[in-house]
Amino acid sequence: MSLNYELSHIKDYKTICHLDGETKRITTAIIFSGLSTDVGALNKKTLPIAWSRYVIWCRIYELDLEFSYKDMENHLGLYTNVIFIKSDNTWMKRVVGNKLQRIRSEYHEN
Protein backbone atom coordinates (compact mmCIF):
# COMPACT_ATOMS: atom_id res chain seq x y z
CA MET A 1 0.00 0.00 0.00
CA SER A 2 1.37 3.41 -0.94
CA LEU A 3 1.59 6.36 1.42
CA ASN A 4 -0.72 9.09 0.14
CA TYR A 5 -0.82 12.60 1.53
CA GLU A 6 -2.61 15.91 1.10
CA LEU A 7 -0.93 19.24 1.88
CA SER A 8 -3.51 21.73 0.64
CA HIS A 9 -5.24 22.05 4.04
CA ILE A 10 -2.05 23.31 5.68
CA LYS A 11 -2.15 27.06 6.23
CA ASP A 12 0.18 28.72 3.70
CA TYR A 13 1.21 25.27 2.44
CA LYS A 14 2.95 26.63 -0.65
CA THR A 15 5.47 28.40 1.60
CA ILE A 16 5.54 25.90 4.48
CA CYS A 17 5.87 22.75 2.37
CA HIS A 18 7.61 23.72 -0.88
CA LEU A 19 10.82 25.36 -2.01
CA ASP A 20 11.55 25.90 -5.70
CA GLY A 21 8.77 23.51 -6.68
CA GLU A 22 10.10 20.69 -4.50
CA THR A 23 8.70 19.36 -1.24
CA LYS A 24 10.87 20.49 1.66
CA ARG A 25 12.85 17.87 3.57
CA ILE A 26 11.06 18.73 6.83
CA THR A 27 7.66 18.27 5.18
CA THR A 28 8.72 14.89 3.80
CA ALA A 29 10.02 13.84 7.23
CA ILE A 30 6.73 14.86 8.88
CA ILE A 31 4.73 12.99 6.25
CA PHE A 32 6.72 9.80 6.82
CA SER A 33 6.68 10.21 10.61
CA GLY A 34 3.01 9.25 10.43
CA LEU A 35 4.12 5.70 9.67
CA SER A 36 5.97 5.49 12.98
CA THR A 37 3.43 7.44 15.04
CA ASP A 38 0.28 5.91 13.54
CA VAL A 39 -1.21 9.40 13.27
CA GLY A 40 -2.58 10.00 9.79
CA ALA A 41 -3.94 13.53 10.15
CA LEU A 42 -2.36 16.44 11.98
CA ASN A 43 -4.77 18.74 13.76
CA LYS A 44 -4.91 20.48 17.14
CA LYS A 45 -6.22 17.34 18.80
CA THR A 46 -3.69 14.89 17.31
CA LEU A 47 -0.61 17.17 17.42
CA PRO A 48 0.37 16.31 21.03
CA ILE A 49 -0.13 12.60 20.30
CA ALA A 50 1.91 12.73 17.09
CA TRP A 51 4.72 14.76 18.67
CA SER A 52 5.07 12.64 21.80
CA ARG A 53 5.01 9.41 19.79
CA TYR A 54 7.59 10.80 17.37
CA VAL A 55 9.95 11.72 20.22
CA ILE A 56 9.51 8.32 21.86
CA TRP A 57 10.06 6.56 18.52
CA CYS A 58 13.30 8.47 17.95
CA ARG A 59 14.54 7.68 21.45
CA ILE A 60 13.70 3.99 21.24
CA TYR A 61 15.43 3.65 17.86
CA GLU A 62 18.28 6.01 18.84
CA LEU A 63 17.53 8.49 16.05
CA ASP A 64 18.01 12.24 15.97
CA LEU A 65 14.88 14.36 15.73
CA GLU A 66 14.54 15.51 12.11
CA PHE A 67 12.16 18.36 12.93
CA SER A 68 10.88 20.37 15.87
CA TYR A 69 7.51 20.61 17.57
CA LYS A 70 7.06 23.98 15.85
CA ASP A 71 7.76 22.39 12.46
CA MET A 72 5.08 19.79 13.12
CA GLU A 73 2.69 22.45 14.39
CA ASN A 74 3.24 24.42 11.17
CA HIS A 75 1.95 21.36 9.28
CA LEU A 76 -1.47 21.26 10.95
CA GLY A 77 -3.90 20.20 8.25
CA LEU A 78 -1.60 17.52 6.82
CA TYR A 79 -3.52 14.40 5.92
CA THR A 80 -2.12 10.95 5.08
CA ASN A 81 -3.73 7.58 4.61
CA VAL A 82 -2.03 6.21 7.75
CA ILE A 83 -4.55 4.50 10.02
CA PHE A 84 -4.77 6.30 13.37
CA ILE A 85 -4.25 4.11 16.42
CA LYS A 86 -5.98 5.93 19.27
CA SER A 87 -4.61 3.88 22.14
CA ASP A 88 -1.10 4.78 23.25
CA ASN A 89 -0.90 1.33 24.86
CA THR A 90 -1.57 -0.39 21.54
CA TRP A 91 0.95 1.88 19.81
CA MET A 92 3.61 1.29 22.50
CA LYS A 93 3.08 -2.46 22.37
CA ARG A 94 3.74 -2.41 18.61
CA VAL A 95 6.78 -0.14 18.83
CA VAL A 96 8.43 -1.79 21.81
CA GLY A 97 7.57 -5.25 20.49
CA ASN A 98 9.30 -4.46 17.18
CA LYS A 99 12.35 -3.13 19.00
CA LEU A 100 12.52 -6.22 21.21
CA GLN A 101 12.41 -8.45 18.14
CA ARG A 102 15.23 -6.51 16.50
CA ILE A 103 17.42 -6.70 19.59
CA ARG A 104 16.77 -10.42 20.02
CA SER A 105 17.52 -11.15 16.39
CA GLU A 106 20.83 -9.28 16.64
CA TYR A 107 22.06 -11.55 19.43
CA HIS A 108 20.46 -14.83 18.52
CA GLU A 109 21.63 -16.43 15.32
CA ASN A 110 19.48 -19.18 13.88
N, C-alpha and C positions, 0 to 999 in steps of 0.2 A: 504494500500500500504506500502510495506517495504522500509526502507531507505537503499539504496545500495551505496557503495563507492568504490573508486579505489585509492590506495596509490602509486602504482608503478611509477607514473610520478613525484613524489616528489624526489628532489635531495637527495641522500643518505637516502632513506626512511627506509632502514633496521635499521639504527641507530637513525634517527629522530623519527620514529613511533613505534618502538618495543623495548622491554626489556625482555630478557629471554623468547622469543617466544610469549609474550603477547603484545597486543596493549597498548601503554602508555596512562595514564589517560588524559593527555593534548591532545593527538591525538583524543581520543574519544570525548572529550569536543568540539574540533574544528569541528569534523564531525557533531555532533548534533547541533552545533551553526548554521549550515546552515538552519535548520528548523525555527529558529527564525529570521534569517537575510534574508531569501529567496535568498541566493546566493549559487548556487549548485557547482560552480567550482572556485577554488582559483587560480588566476593568477595576474600578475602585474596590470592589468586594474581593476579587481574586488576587490583586496585587500583593498583599501581605503573604498570602499563601504561596504564590509563585516565587517571591523573593526569598522567603525563609527556606523553601525547598531547594532553591537553586544554591543558596549558601551551604546548606547541609550536604547536598550532592557534591559540590566542589571540595568540601572538607573530607568527606568519606573517600572520594577518589583522588585526593591530594592534587587538586587542580587549582590554578590561579583563577580568580574571578575575572571574567572577560569584560564585564560591564558593571556599572554601579546601580544602586537603587534608583537614583535619579534618571539614569538611562532607561531603566525598565519603566519607570513612571511616565517618562516622555512617550512611551509606546502604548499608553492606554488606548484601547480601541483595536489593538492587534487581534486578529482571529486566525486560528489554525484548526485543522481537523483532528487535533489531538483530543482523545477522550479524557474528560476531566474526572479524576478520582477525588471525590470529596473527602474521604476519610484519610487523615494523616497517618493513622495506624496502618491502613492498607498500603499506602504509599511507602511508608518506612519498611514494612515487611518485605516489599518487593525490592527496594533499594539495598537494604542491609542483606537480604537473602542473596541477591546477585553478587554483592561484594564478598560475602562468606564463601560462595562457590568459587569465585576467582582465586581467593587466597588459598583455599583447600586444593584447588587444581594446580597451583604453583608448587606446592610442597608434596604432592602425592602423585607420583608417576604411575600410570597404569601399566 
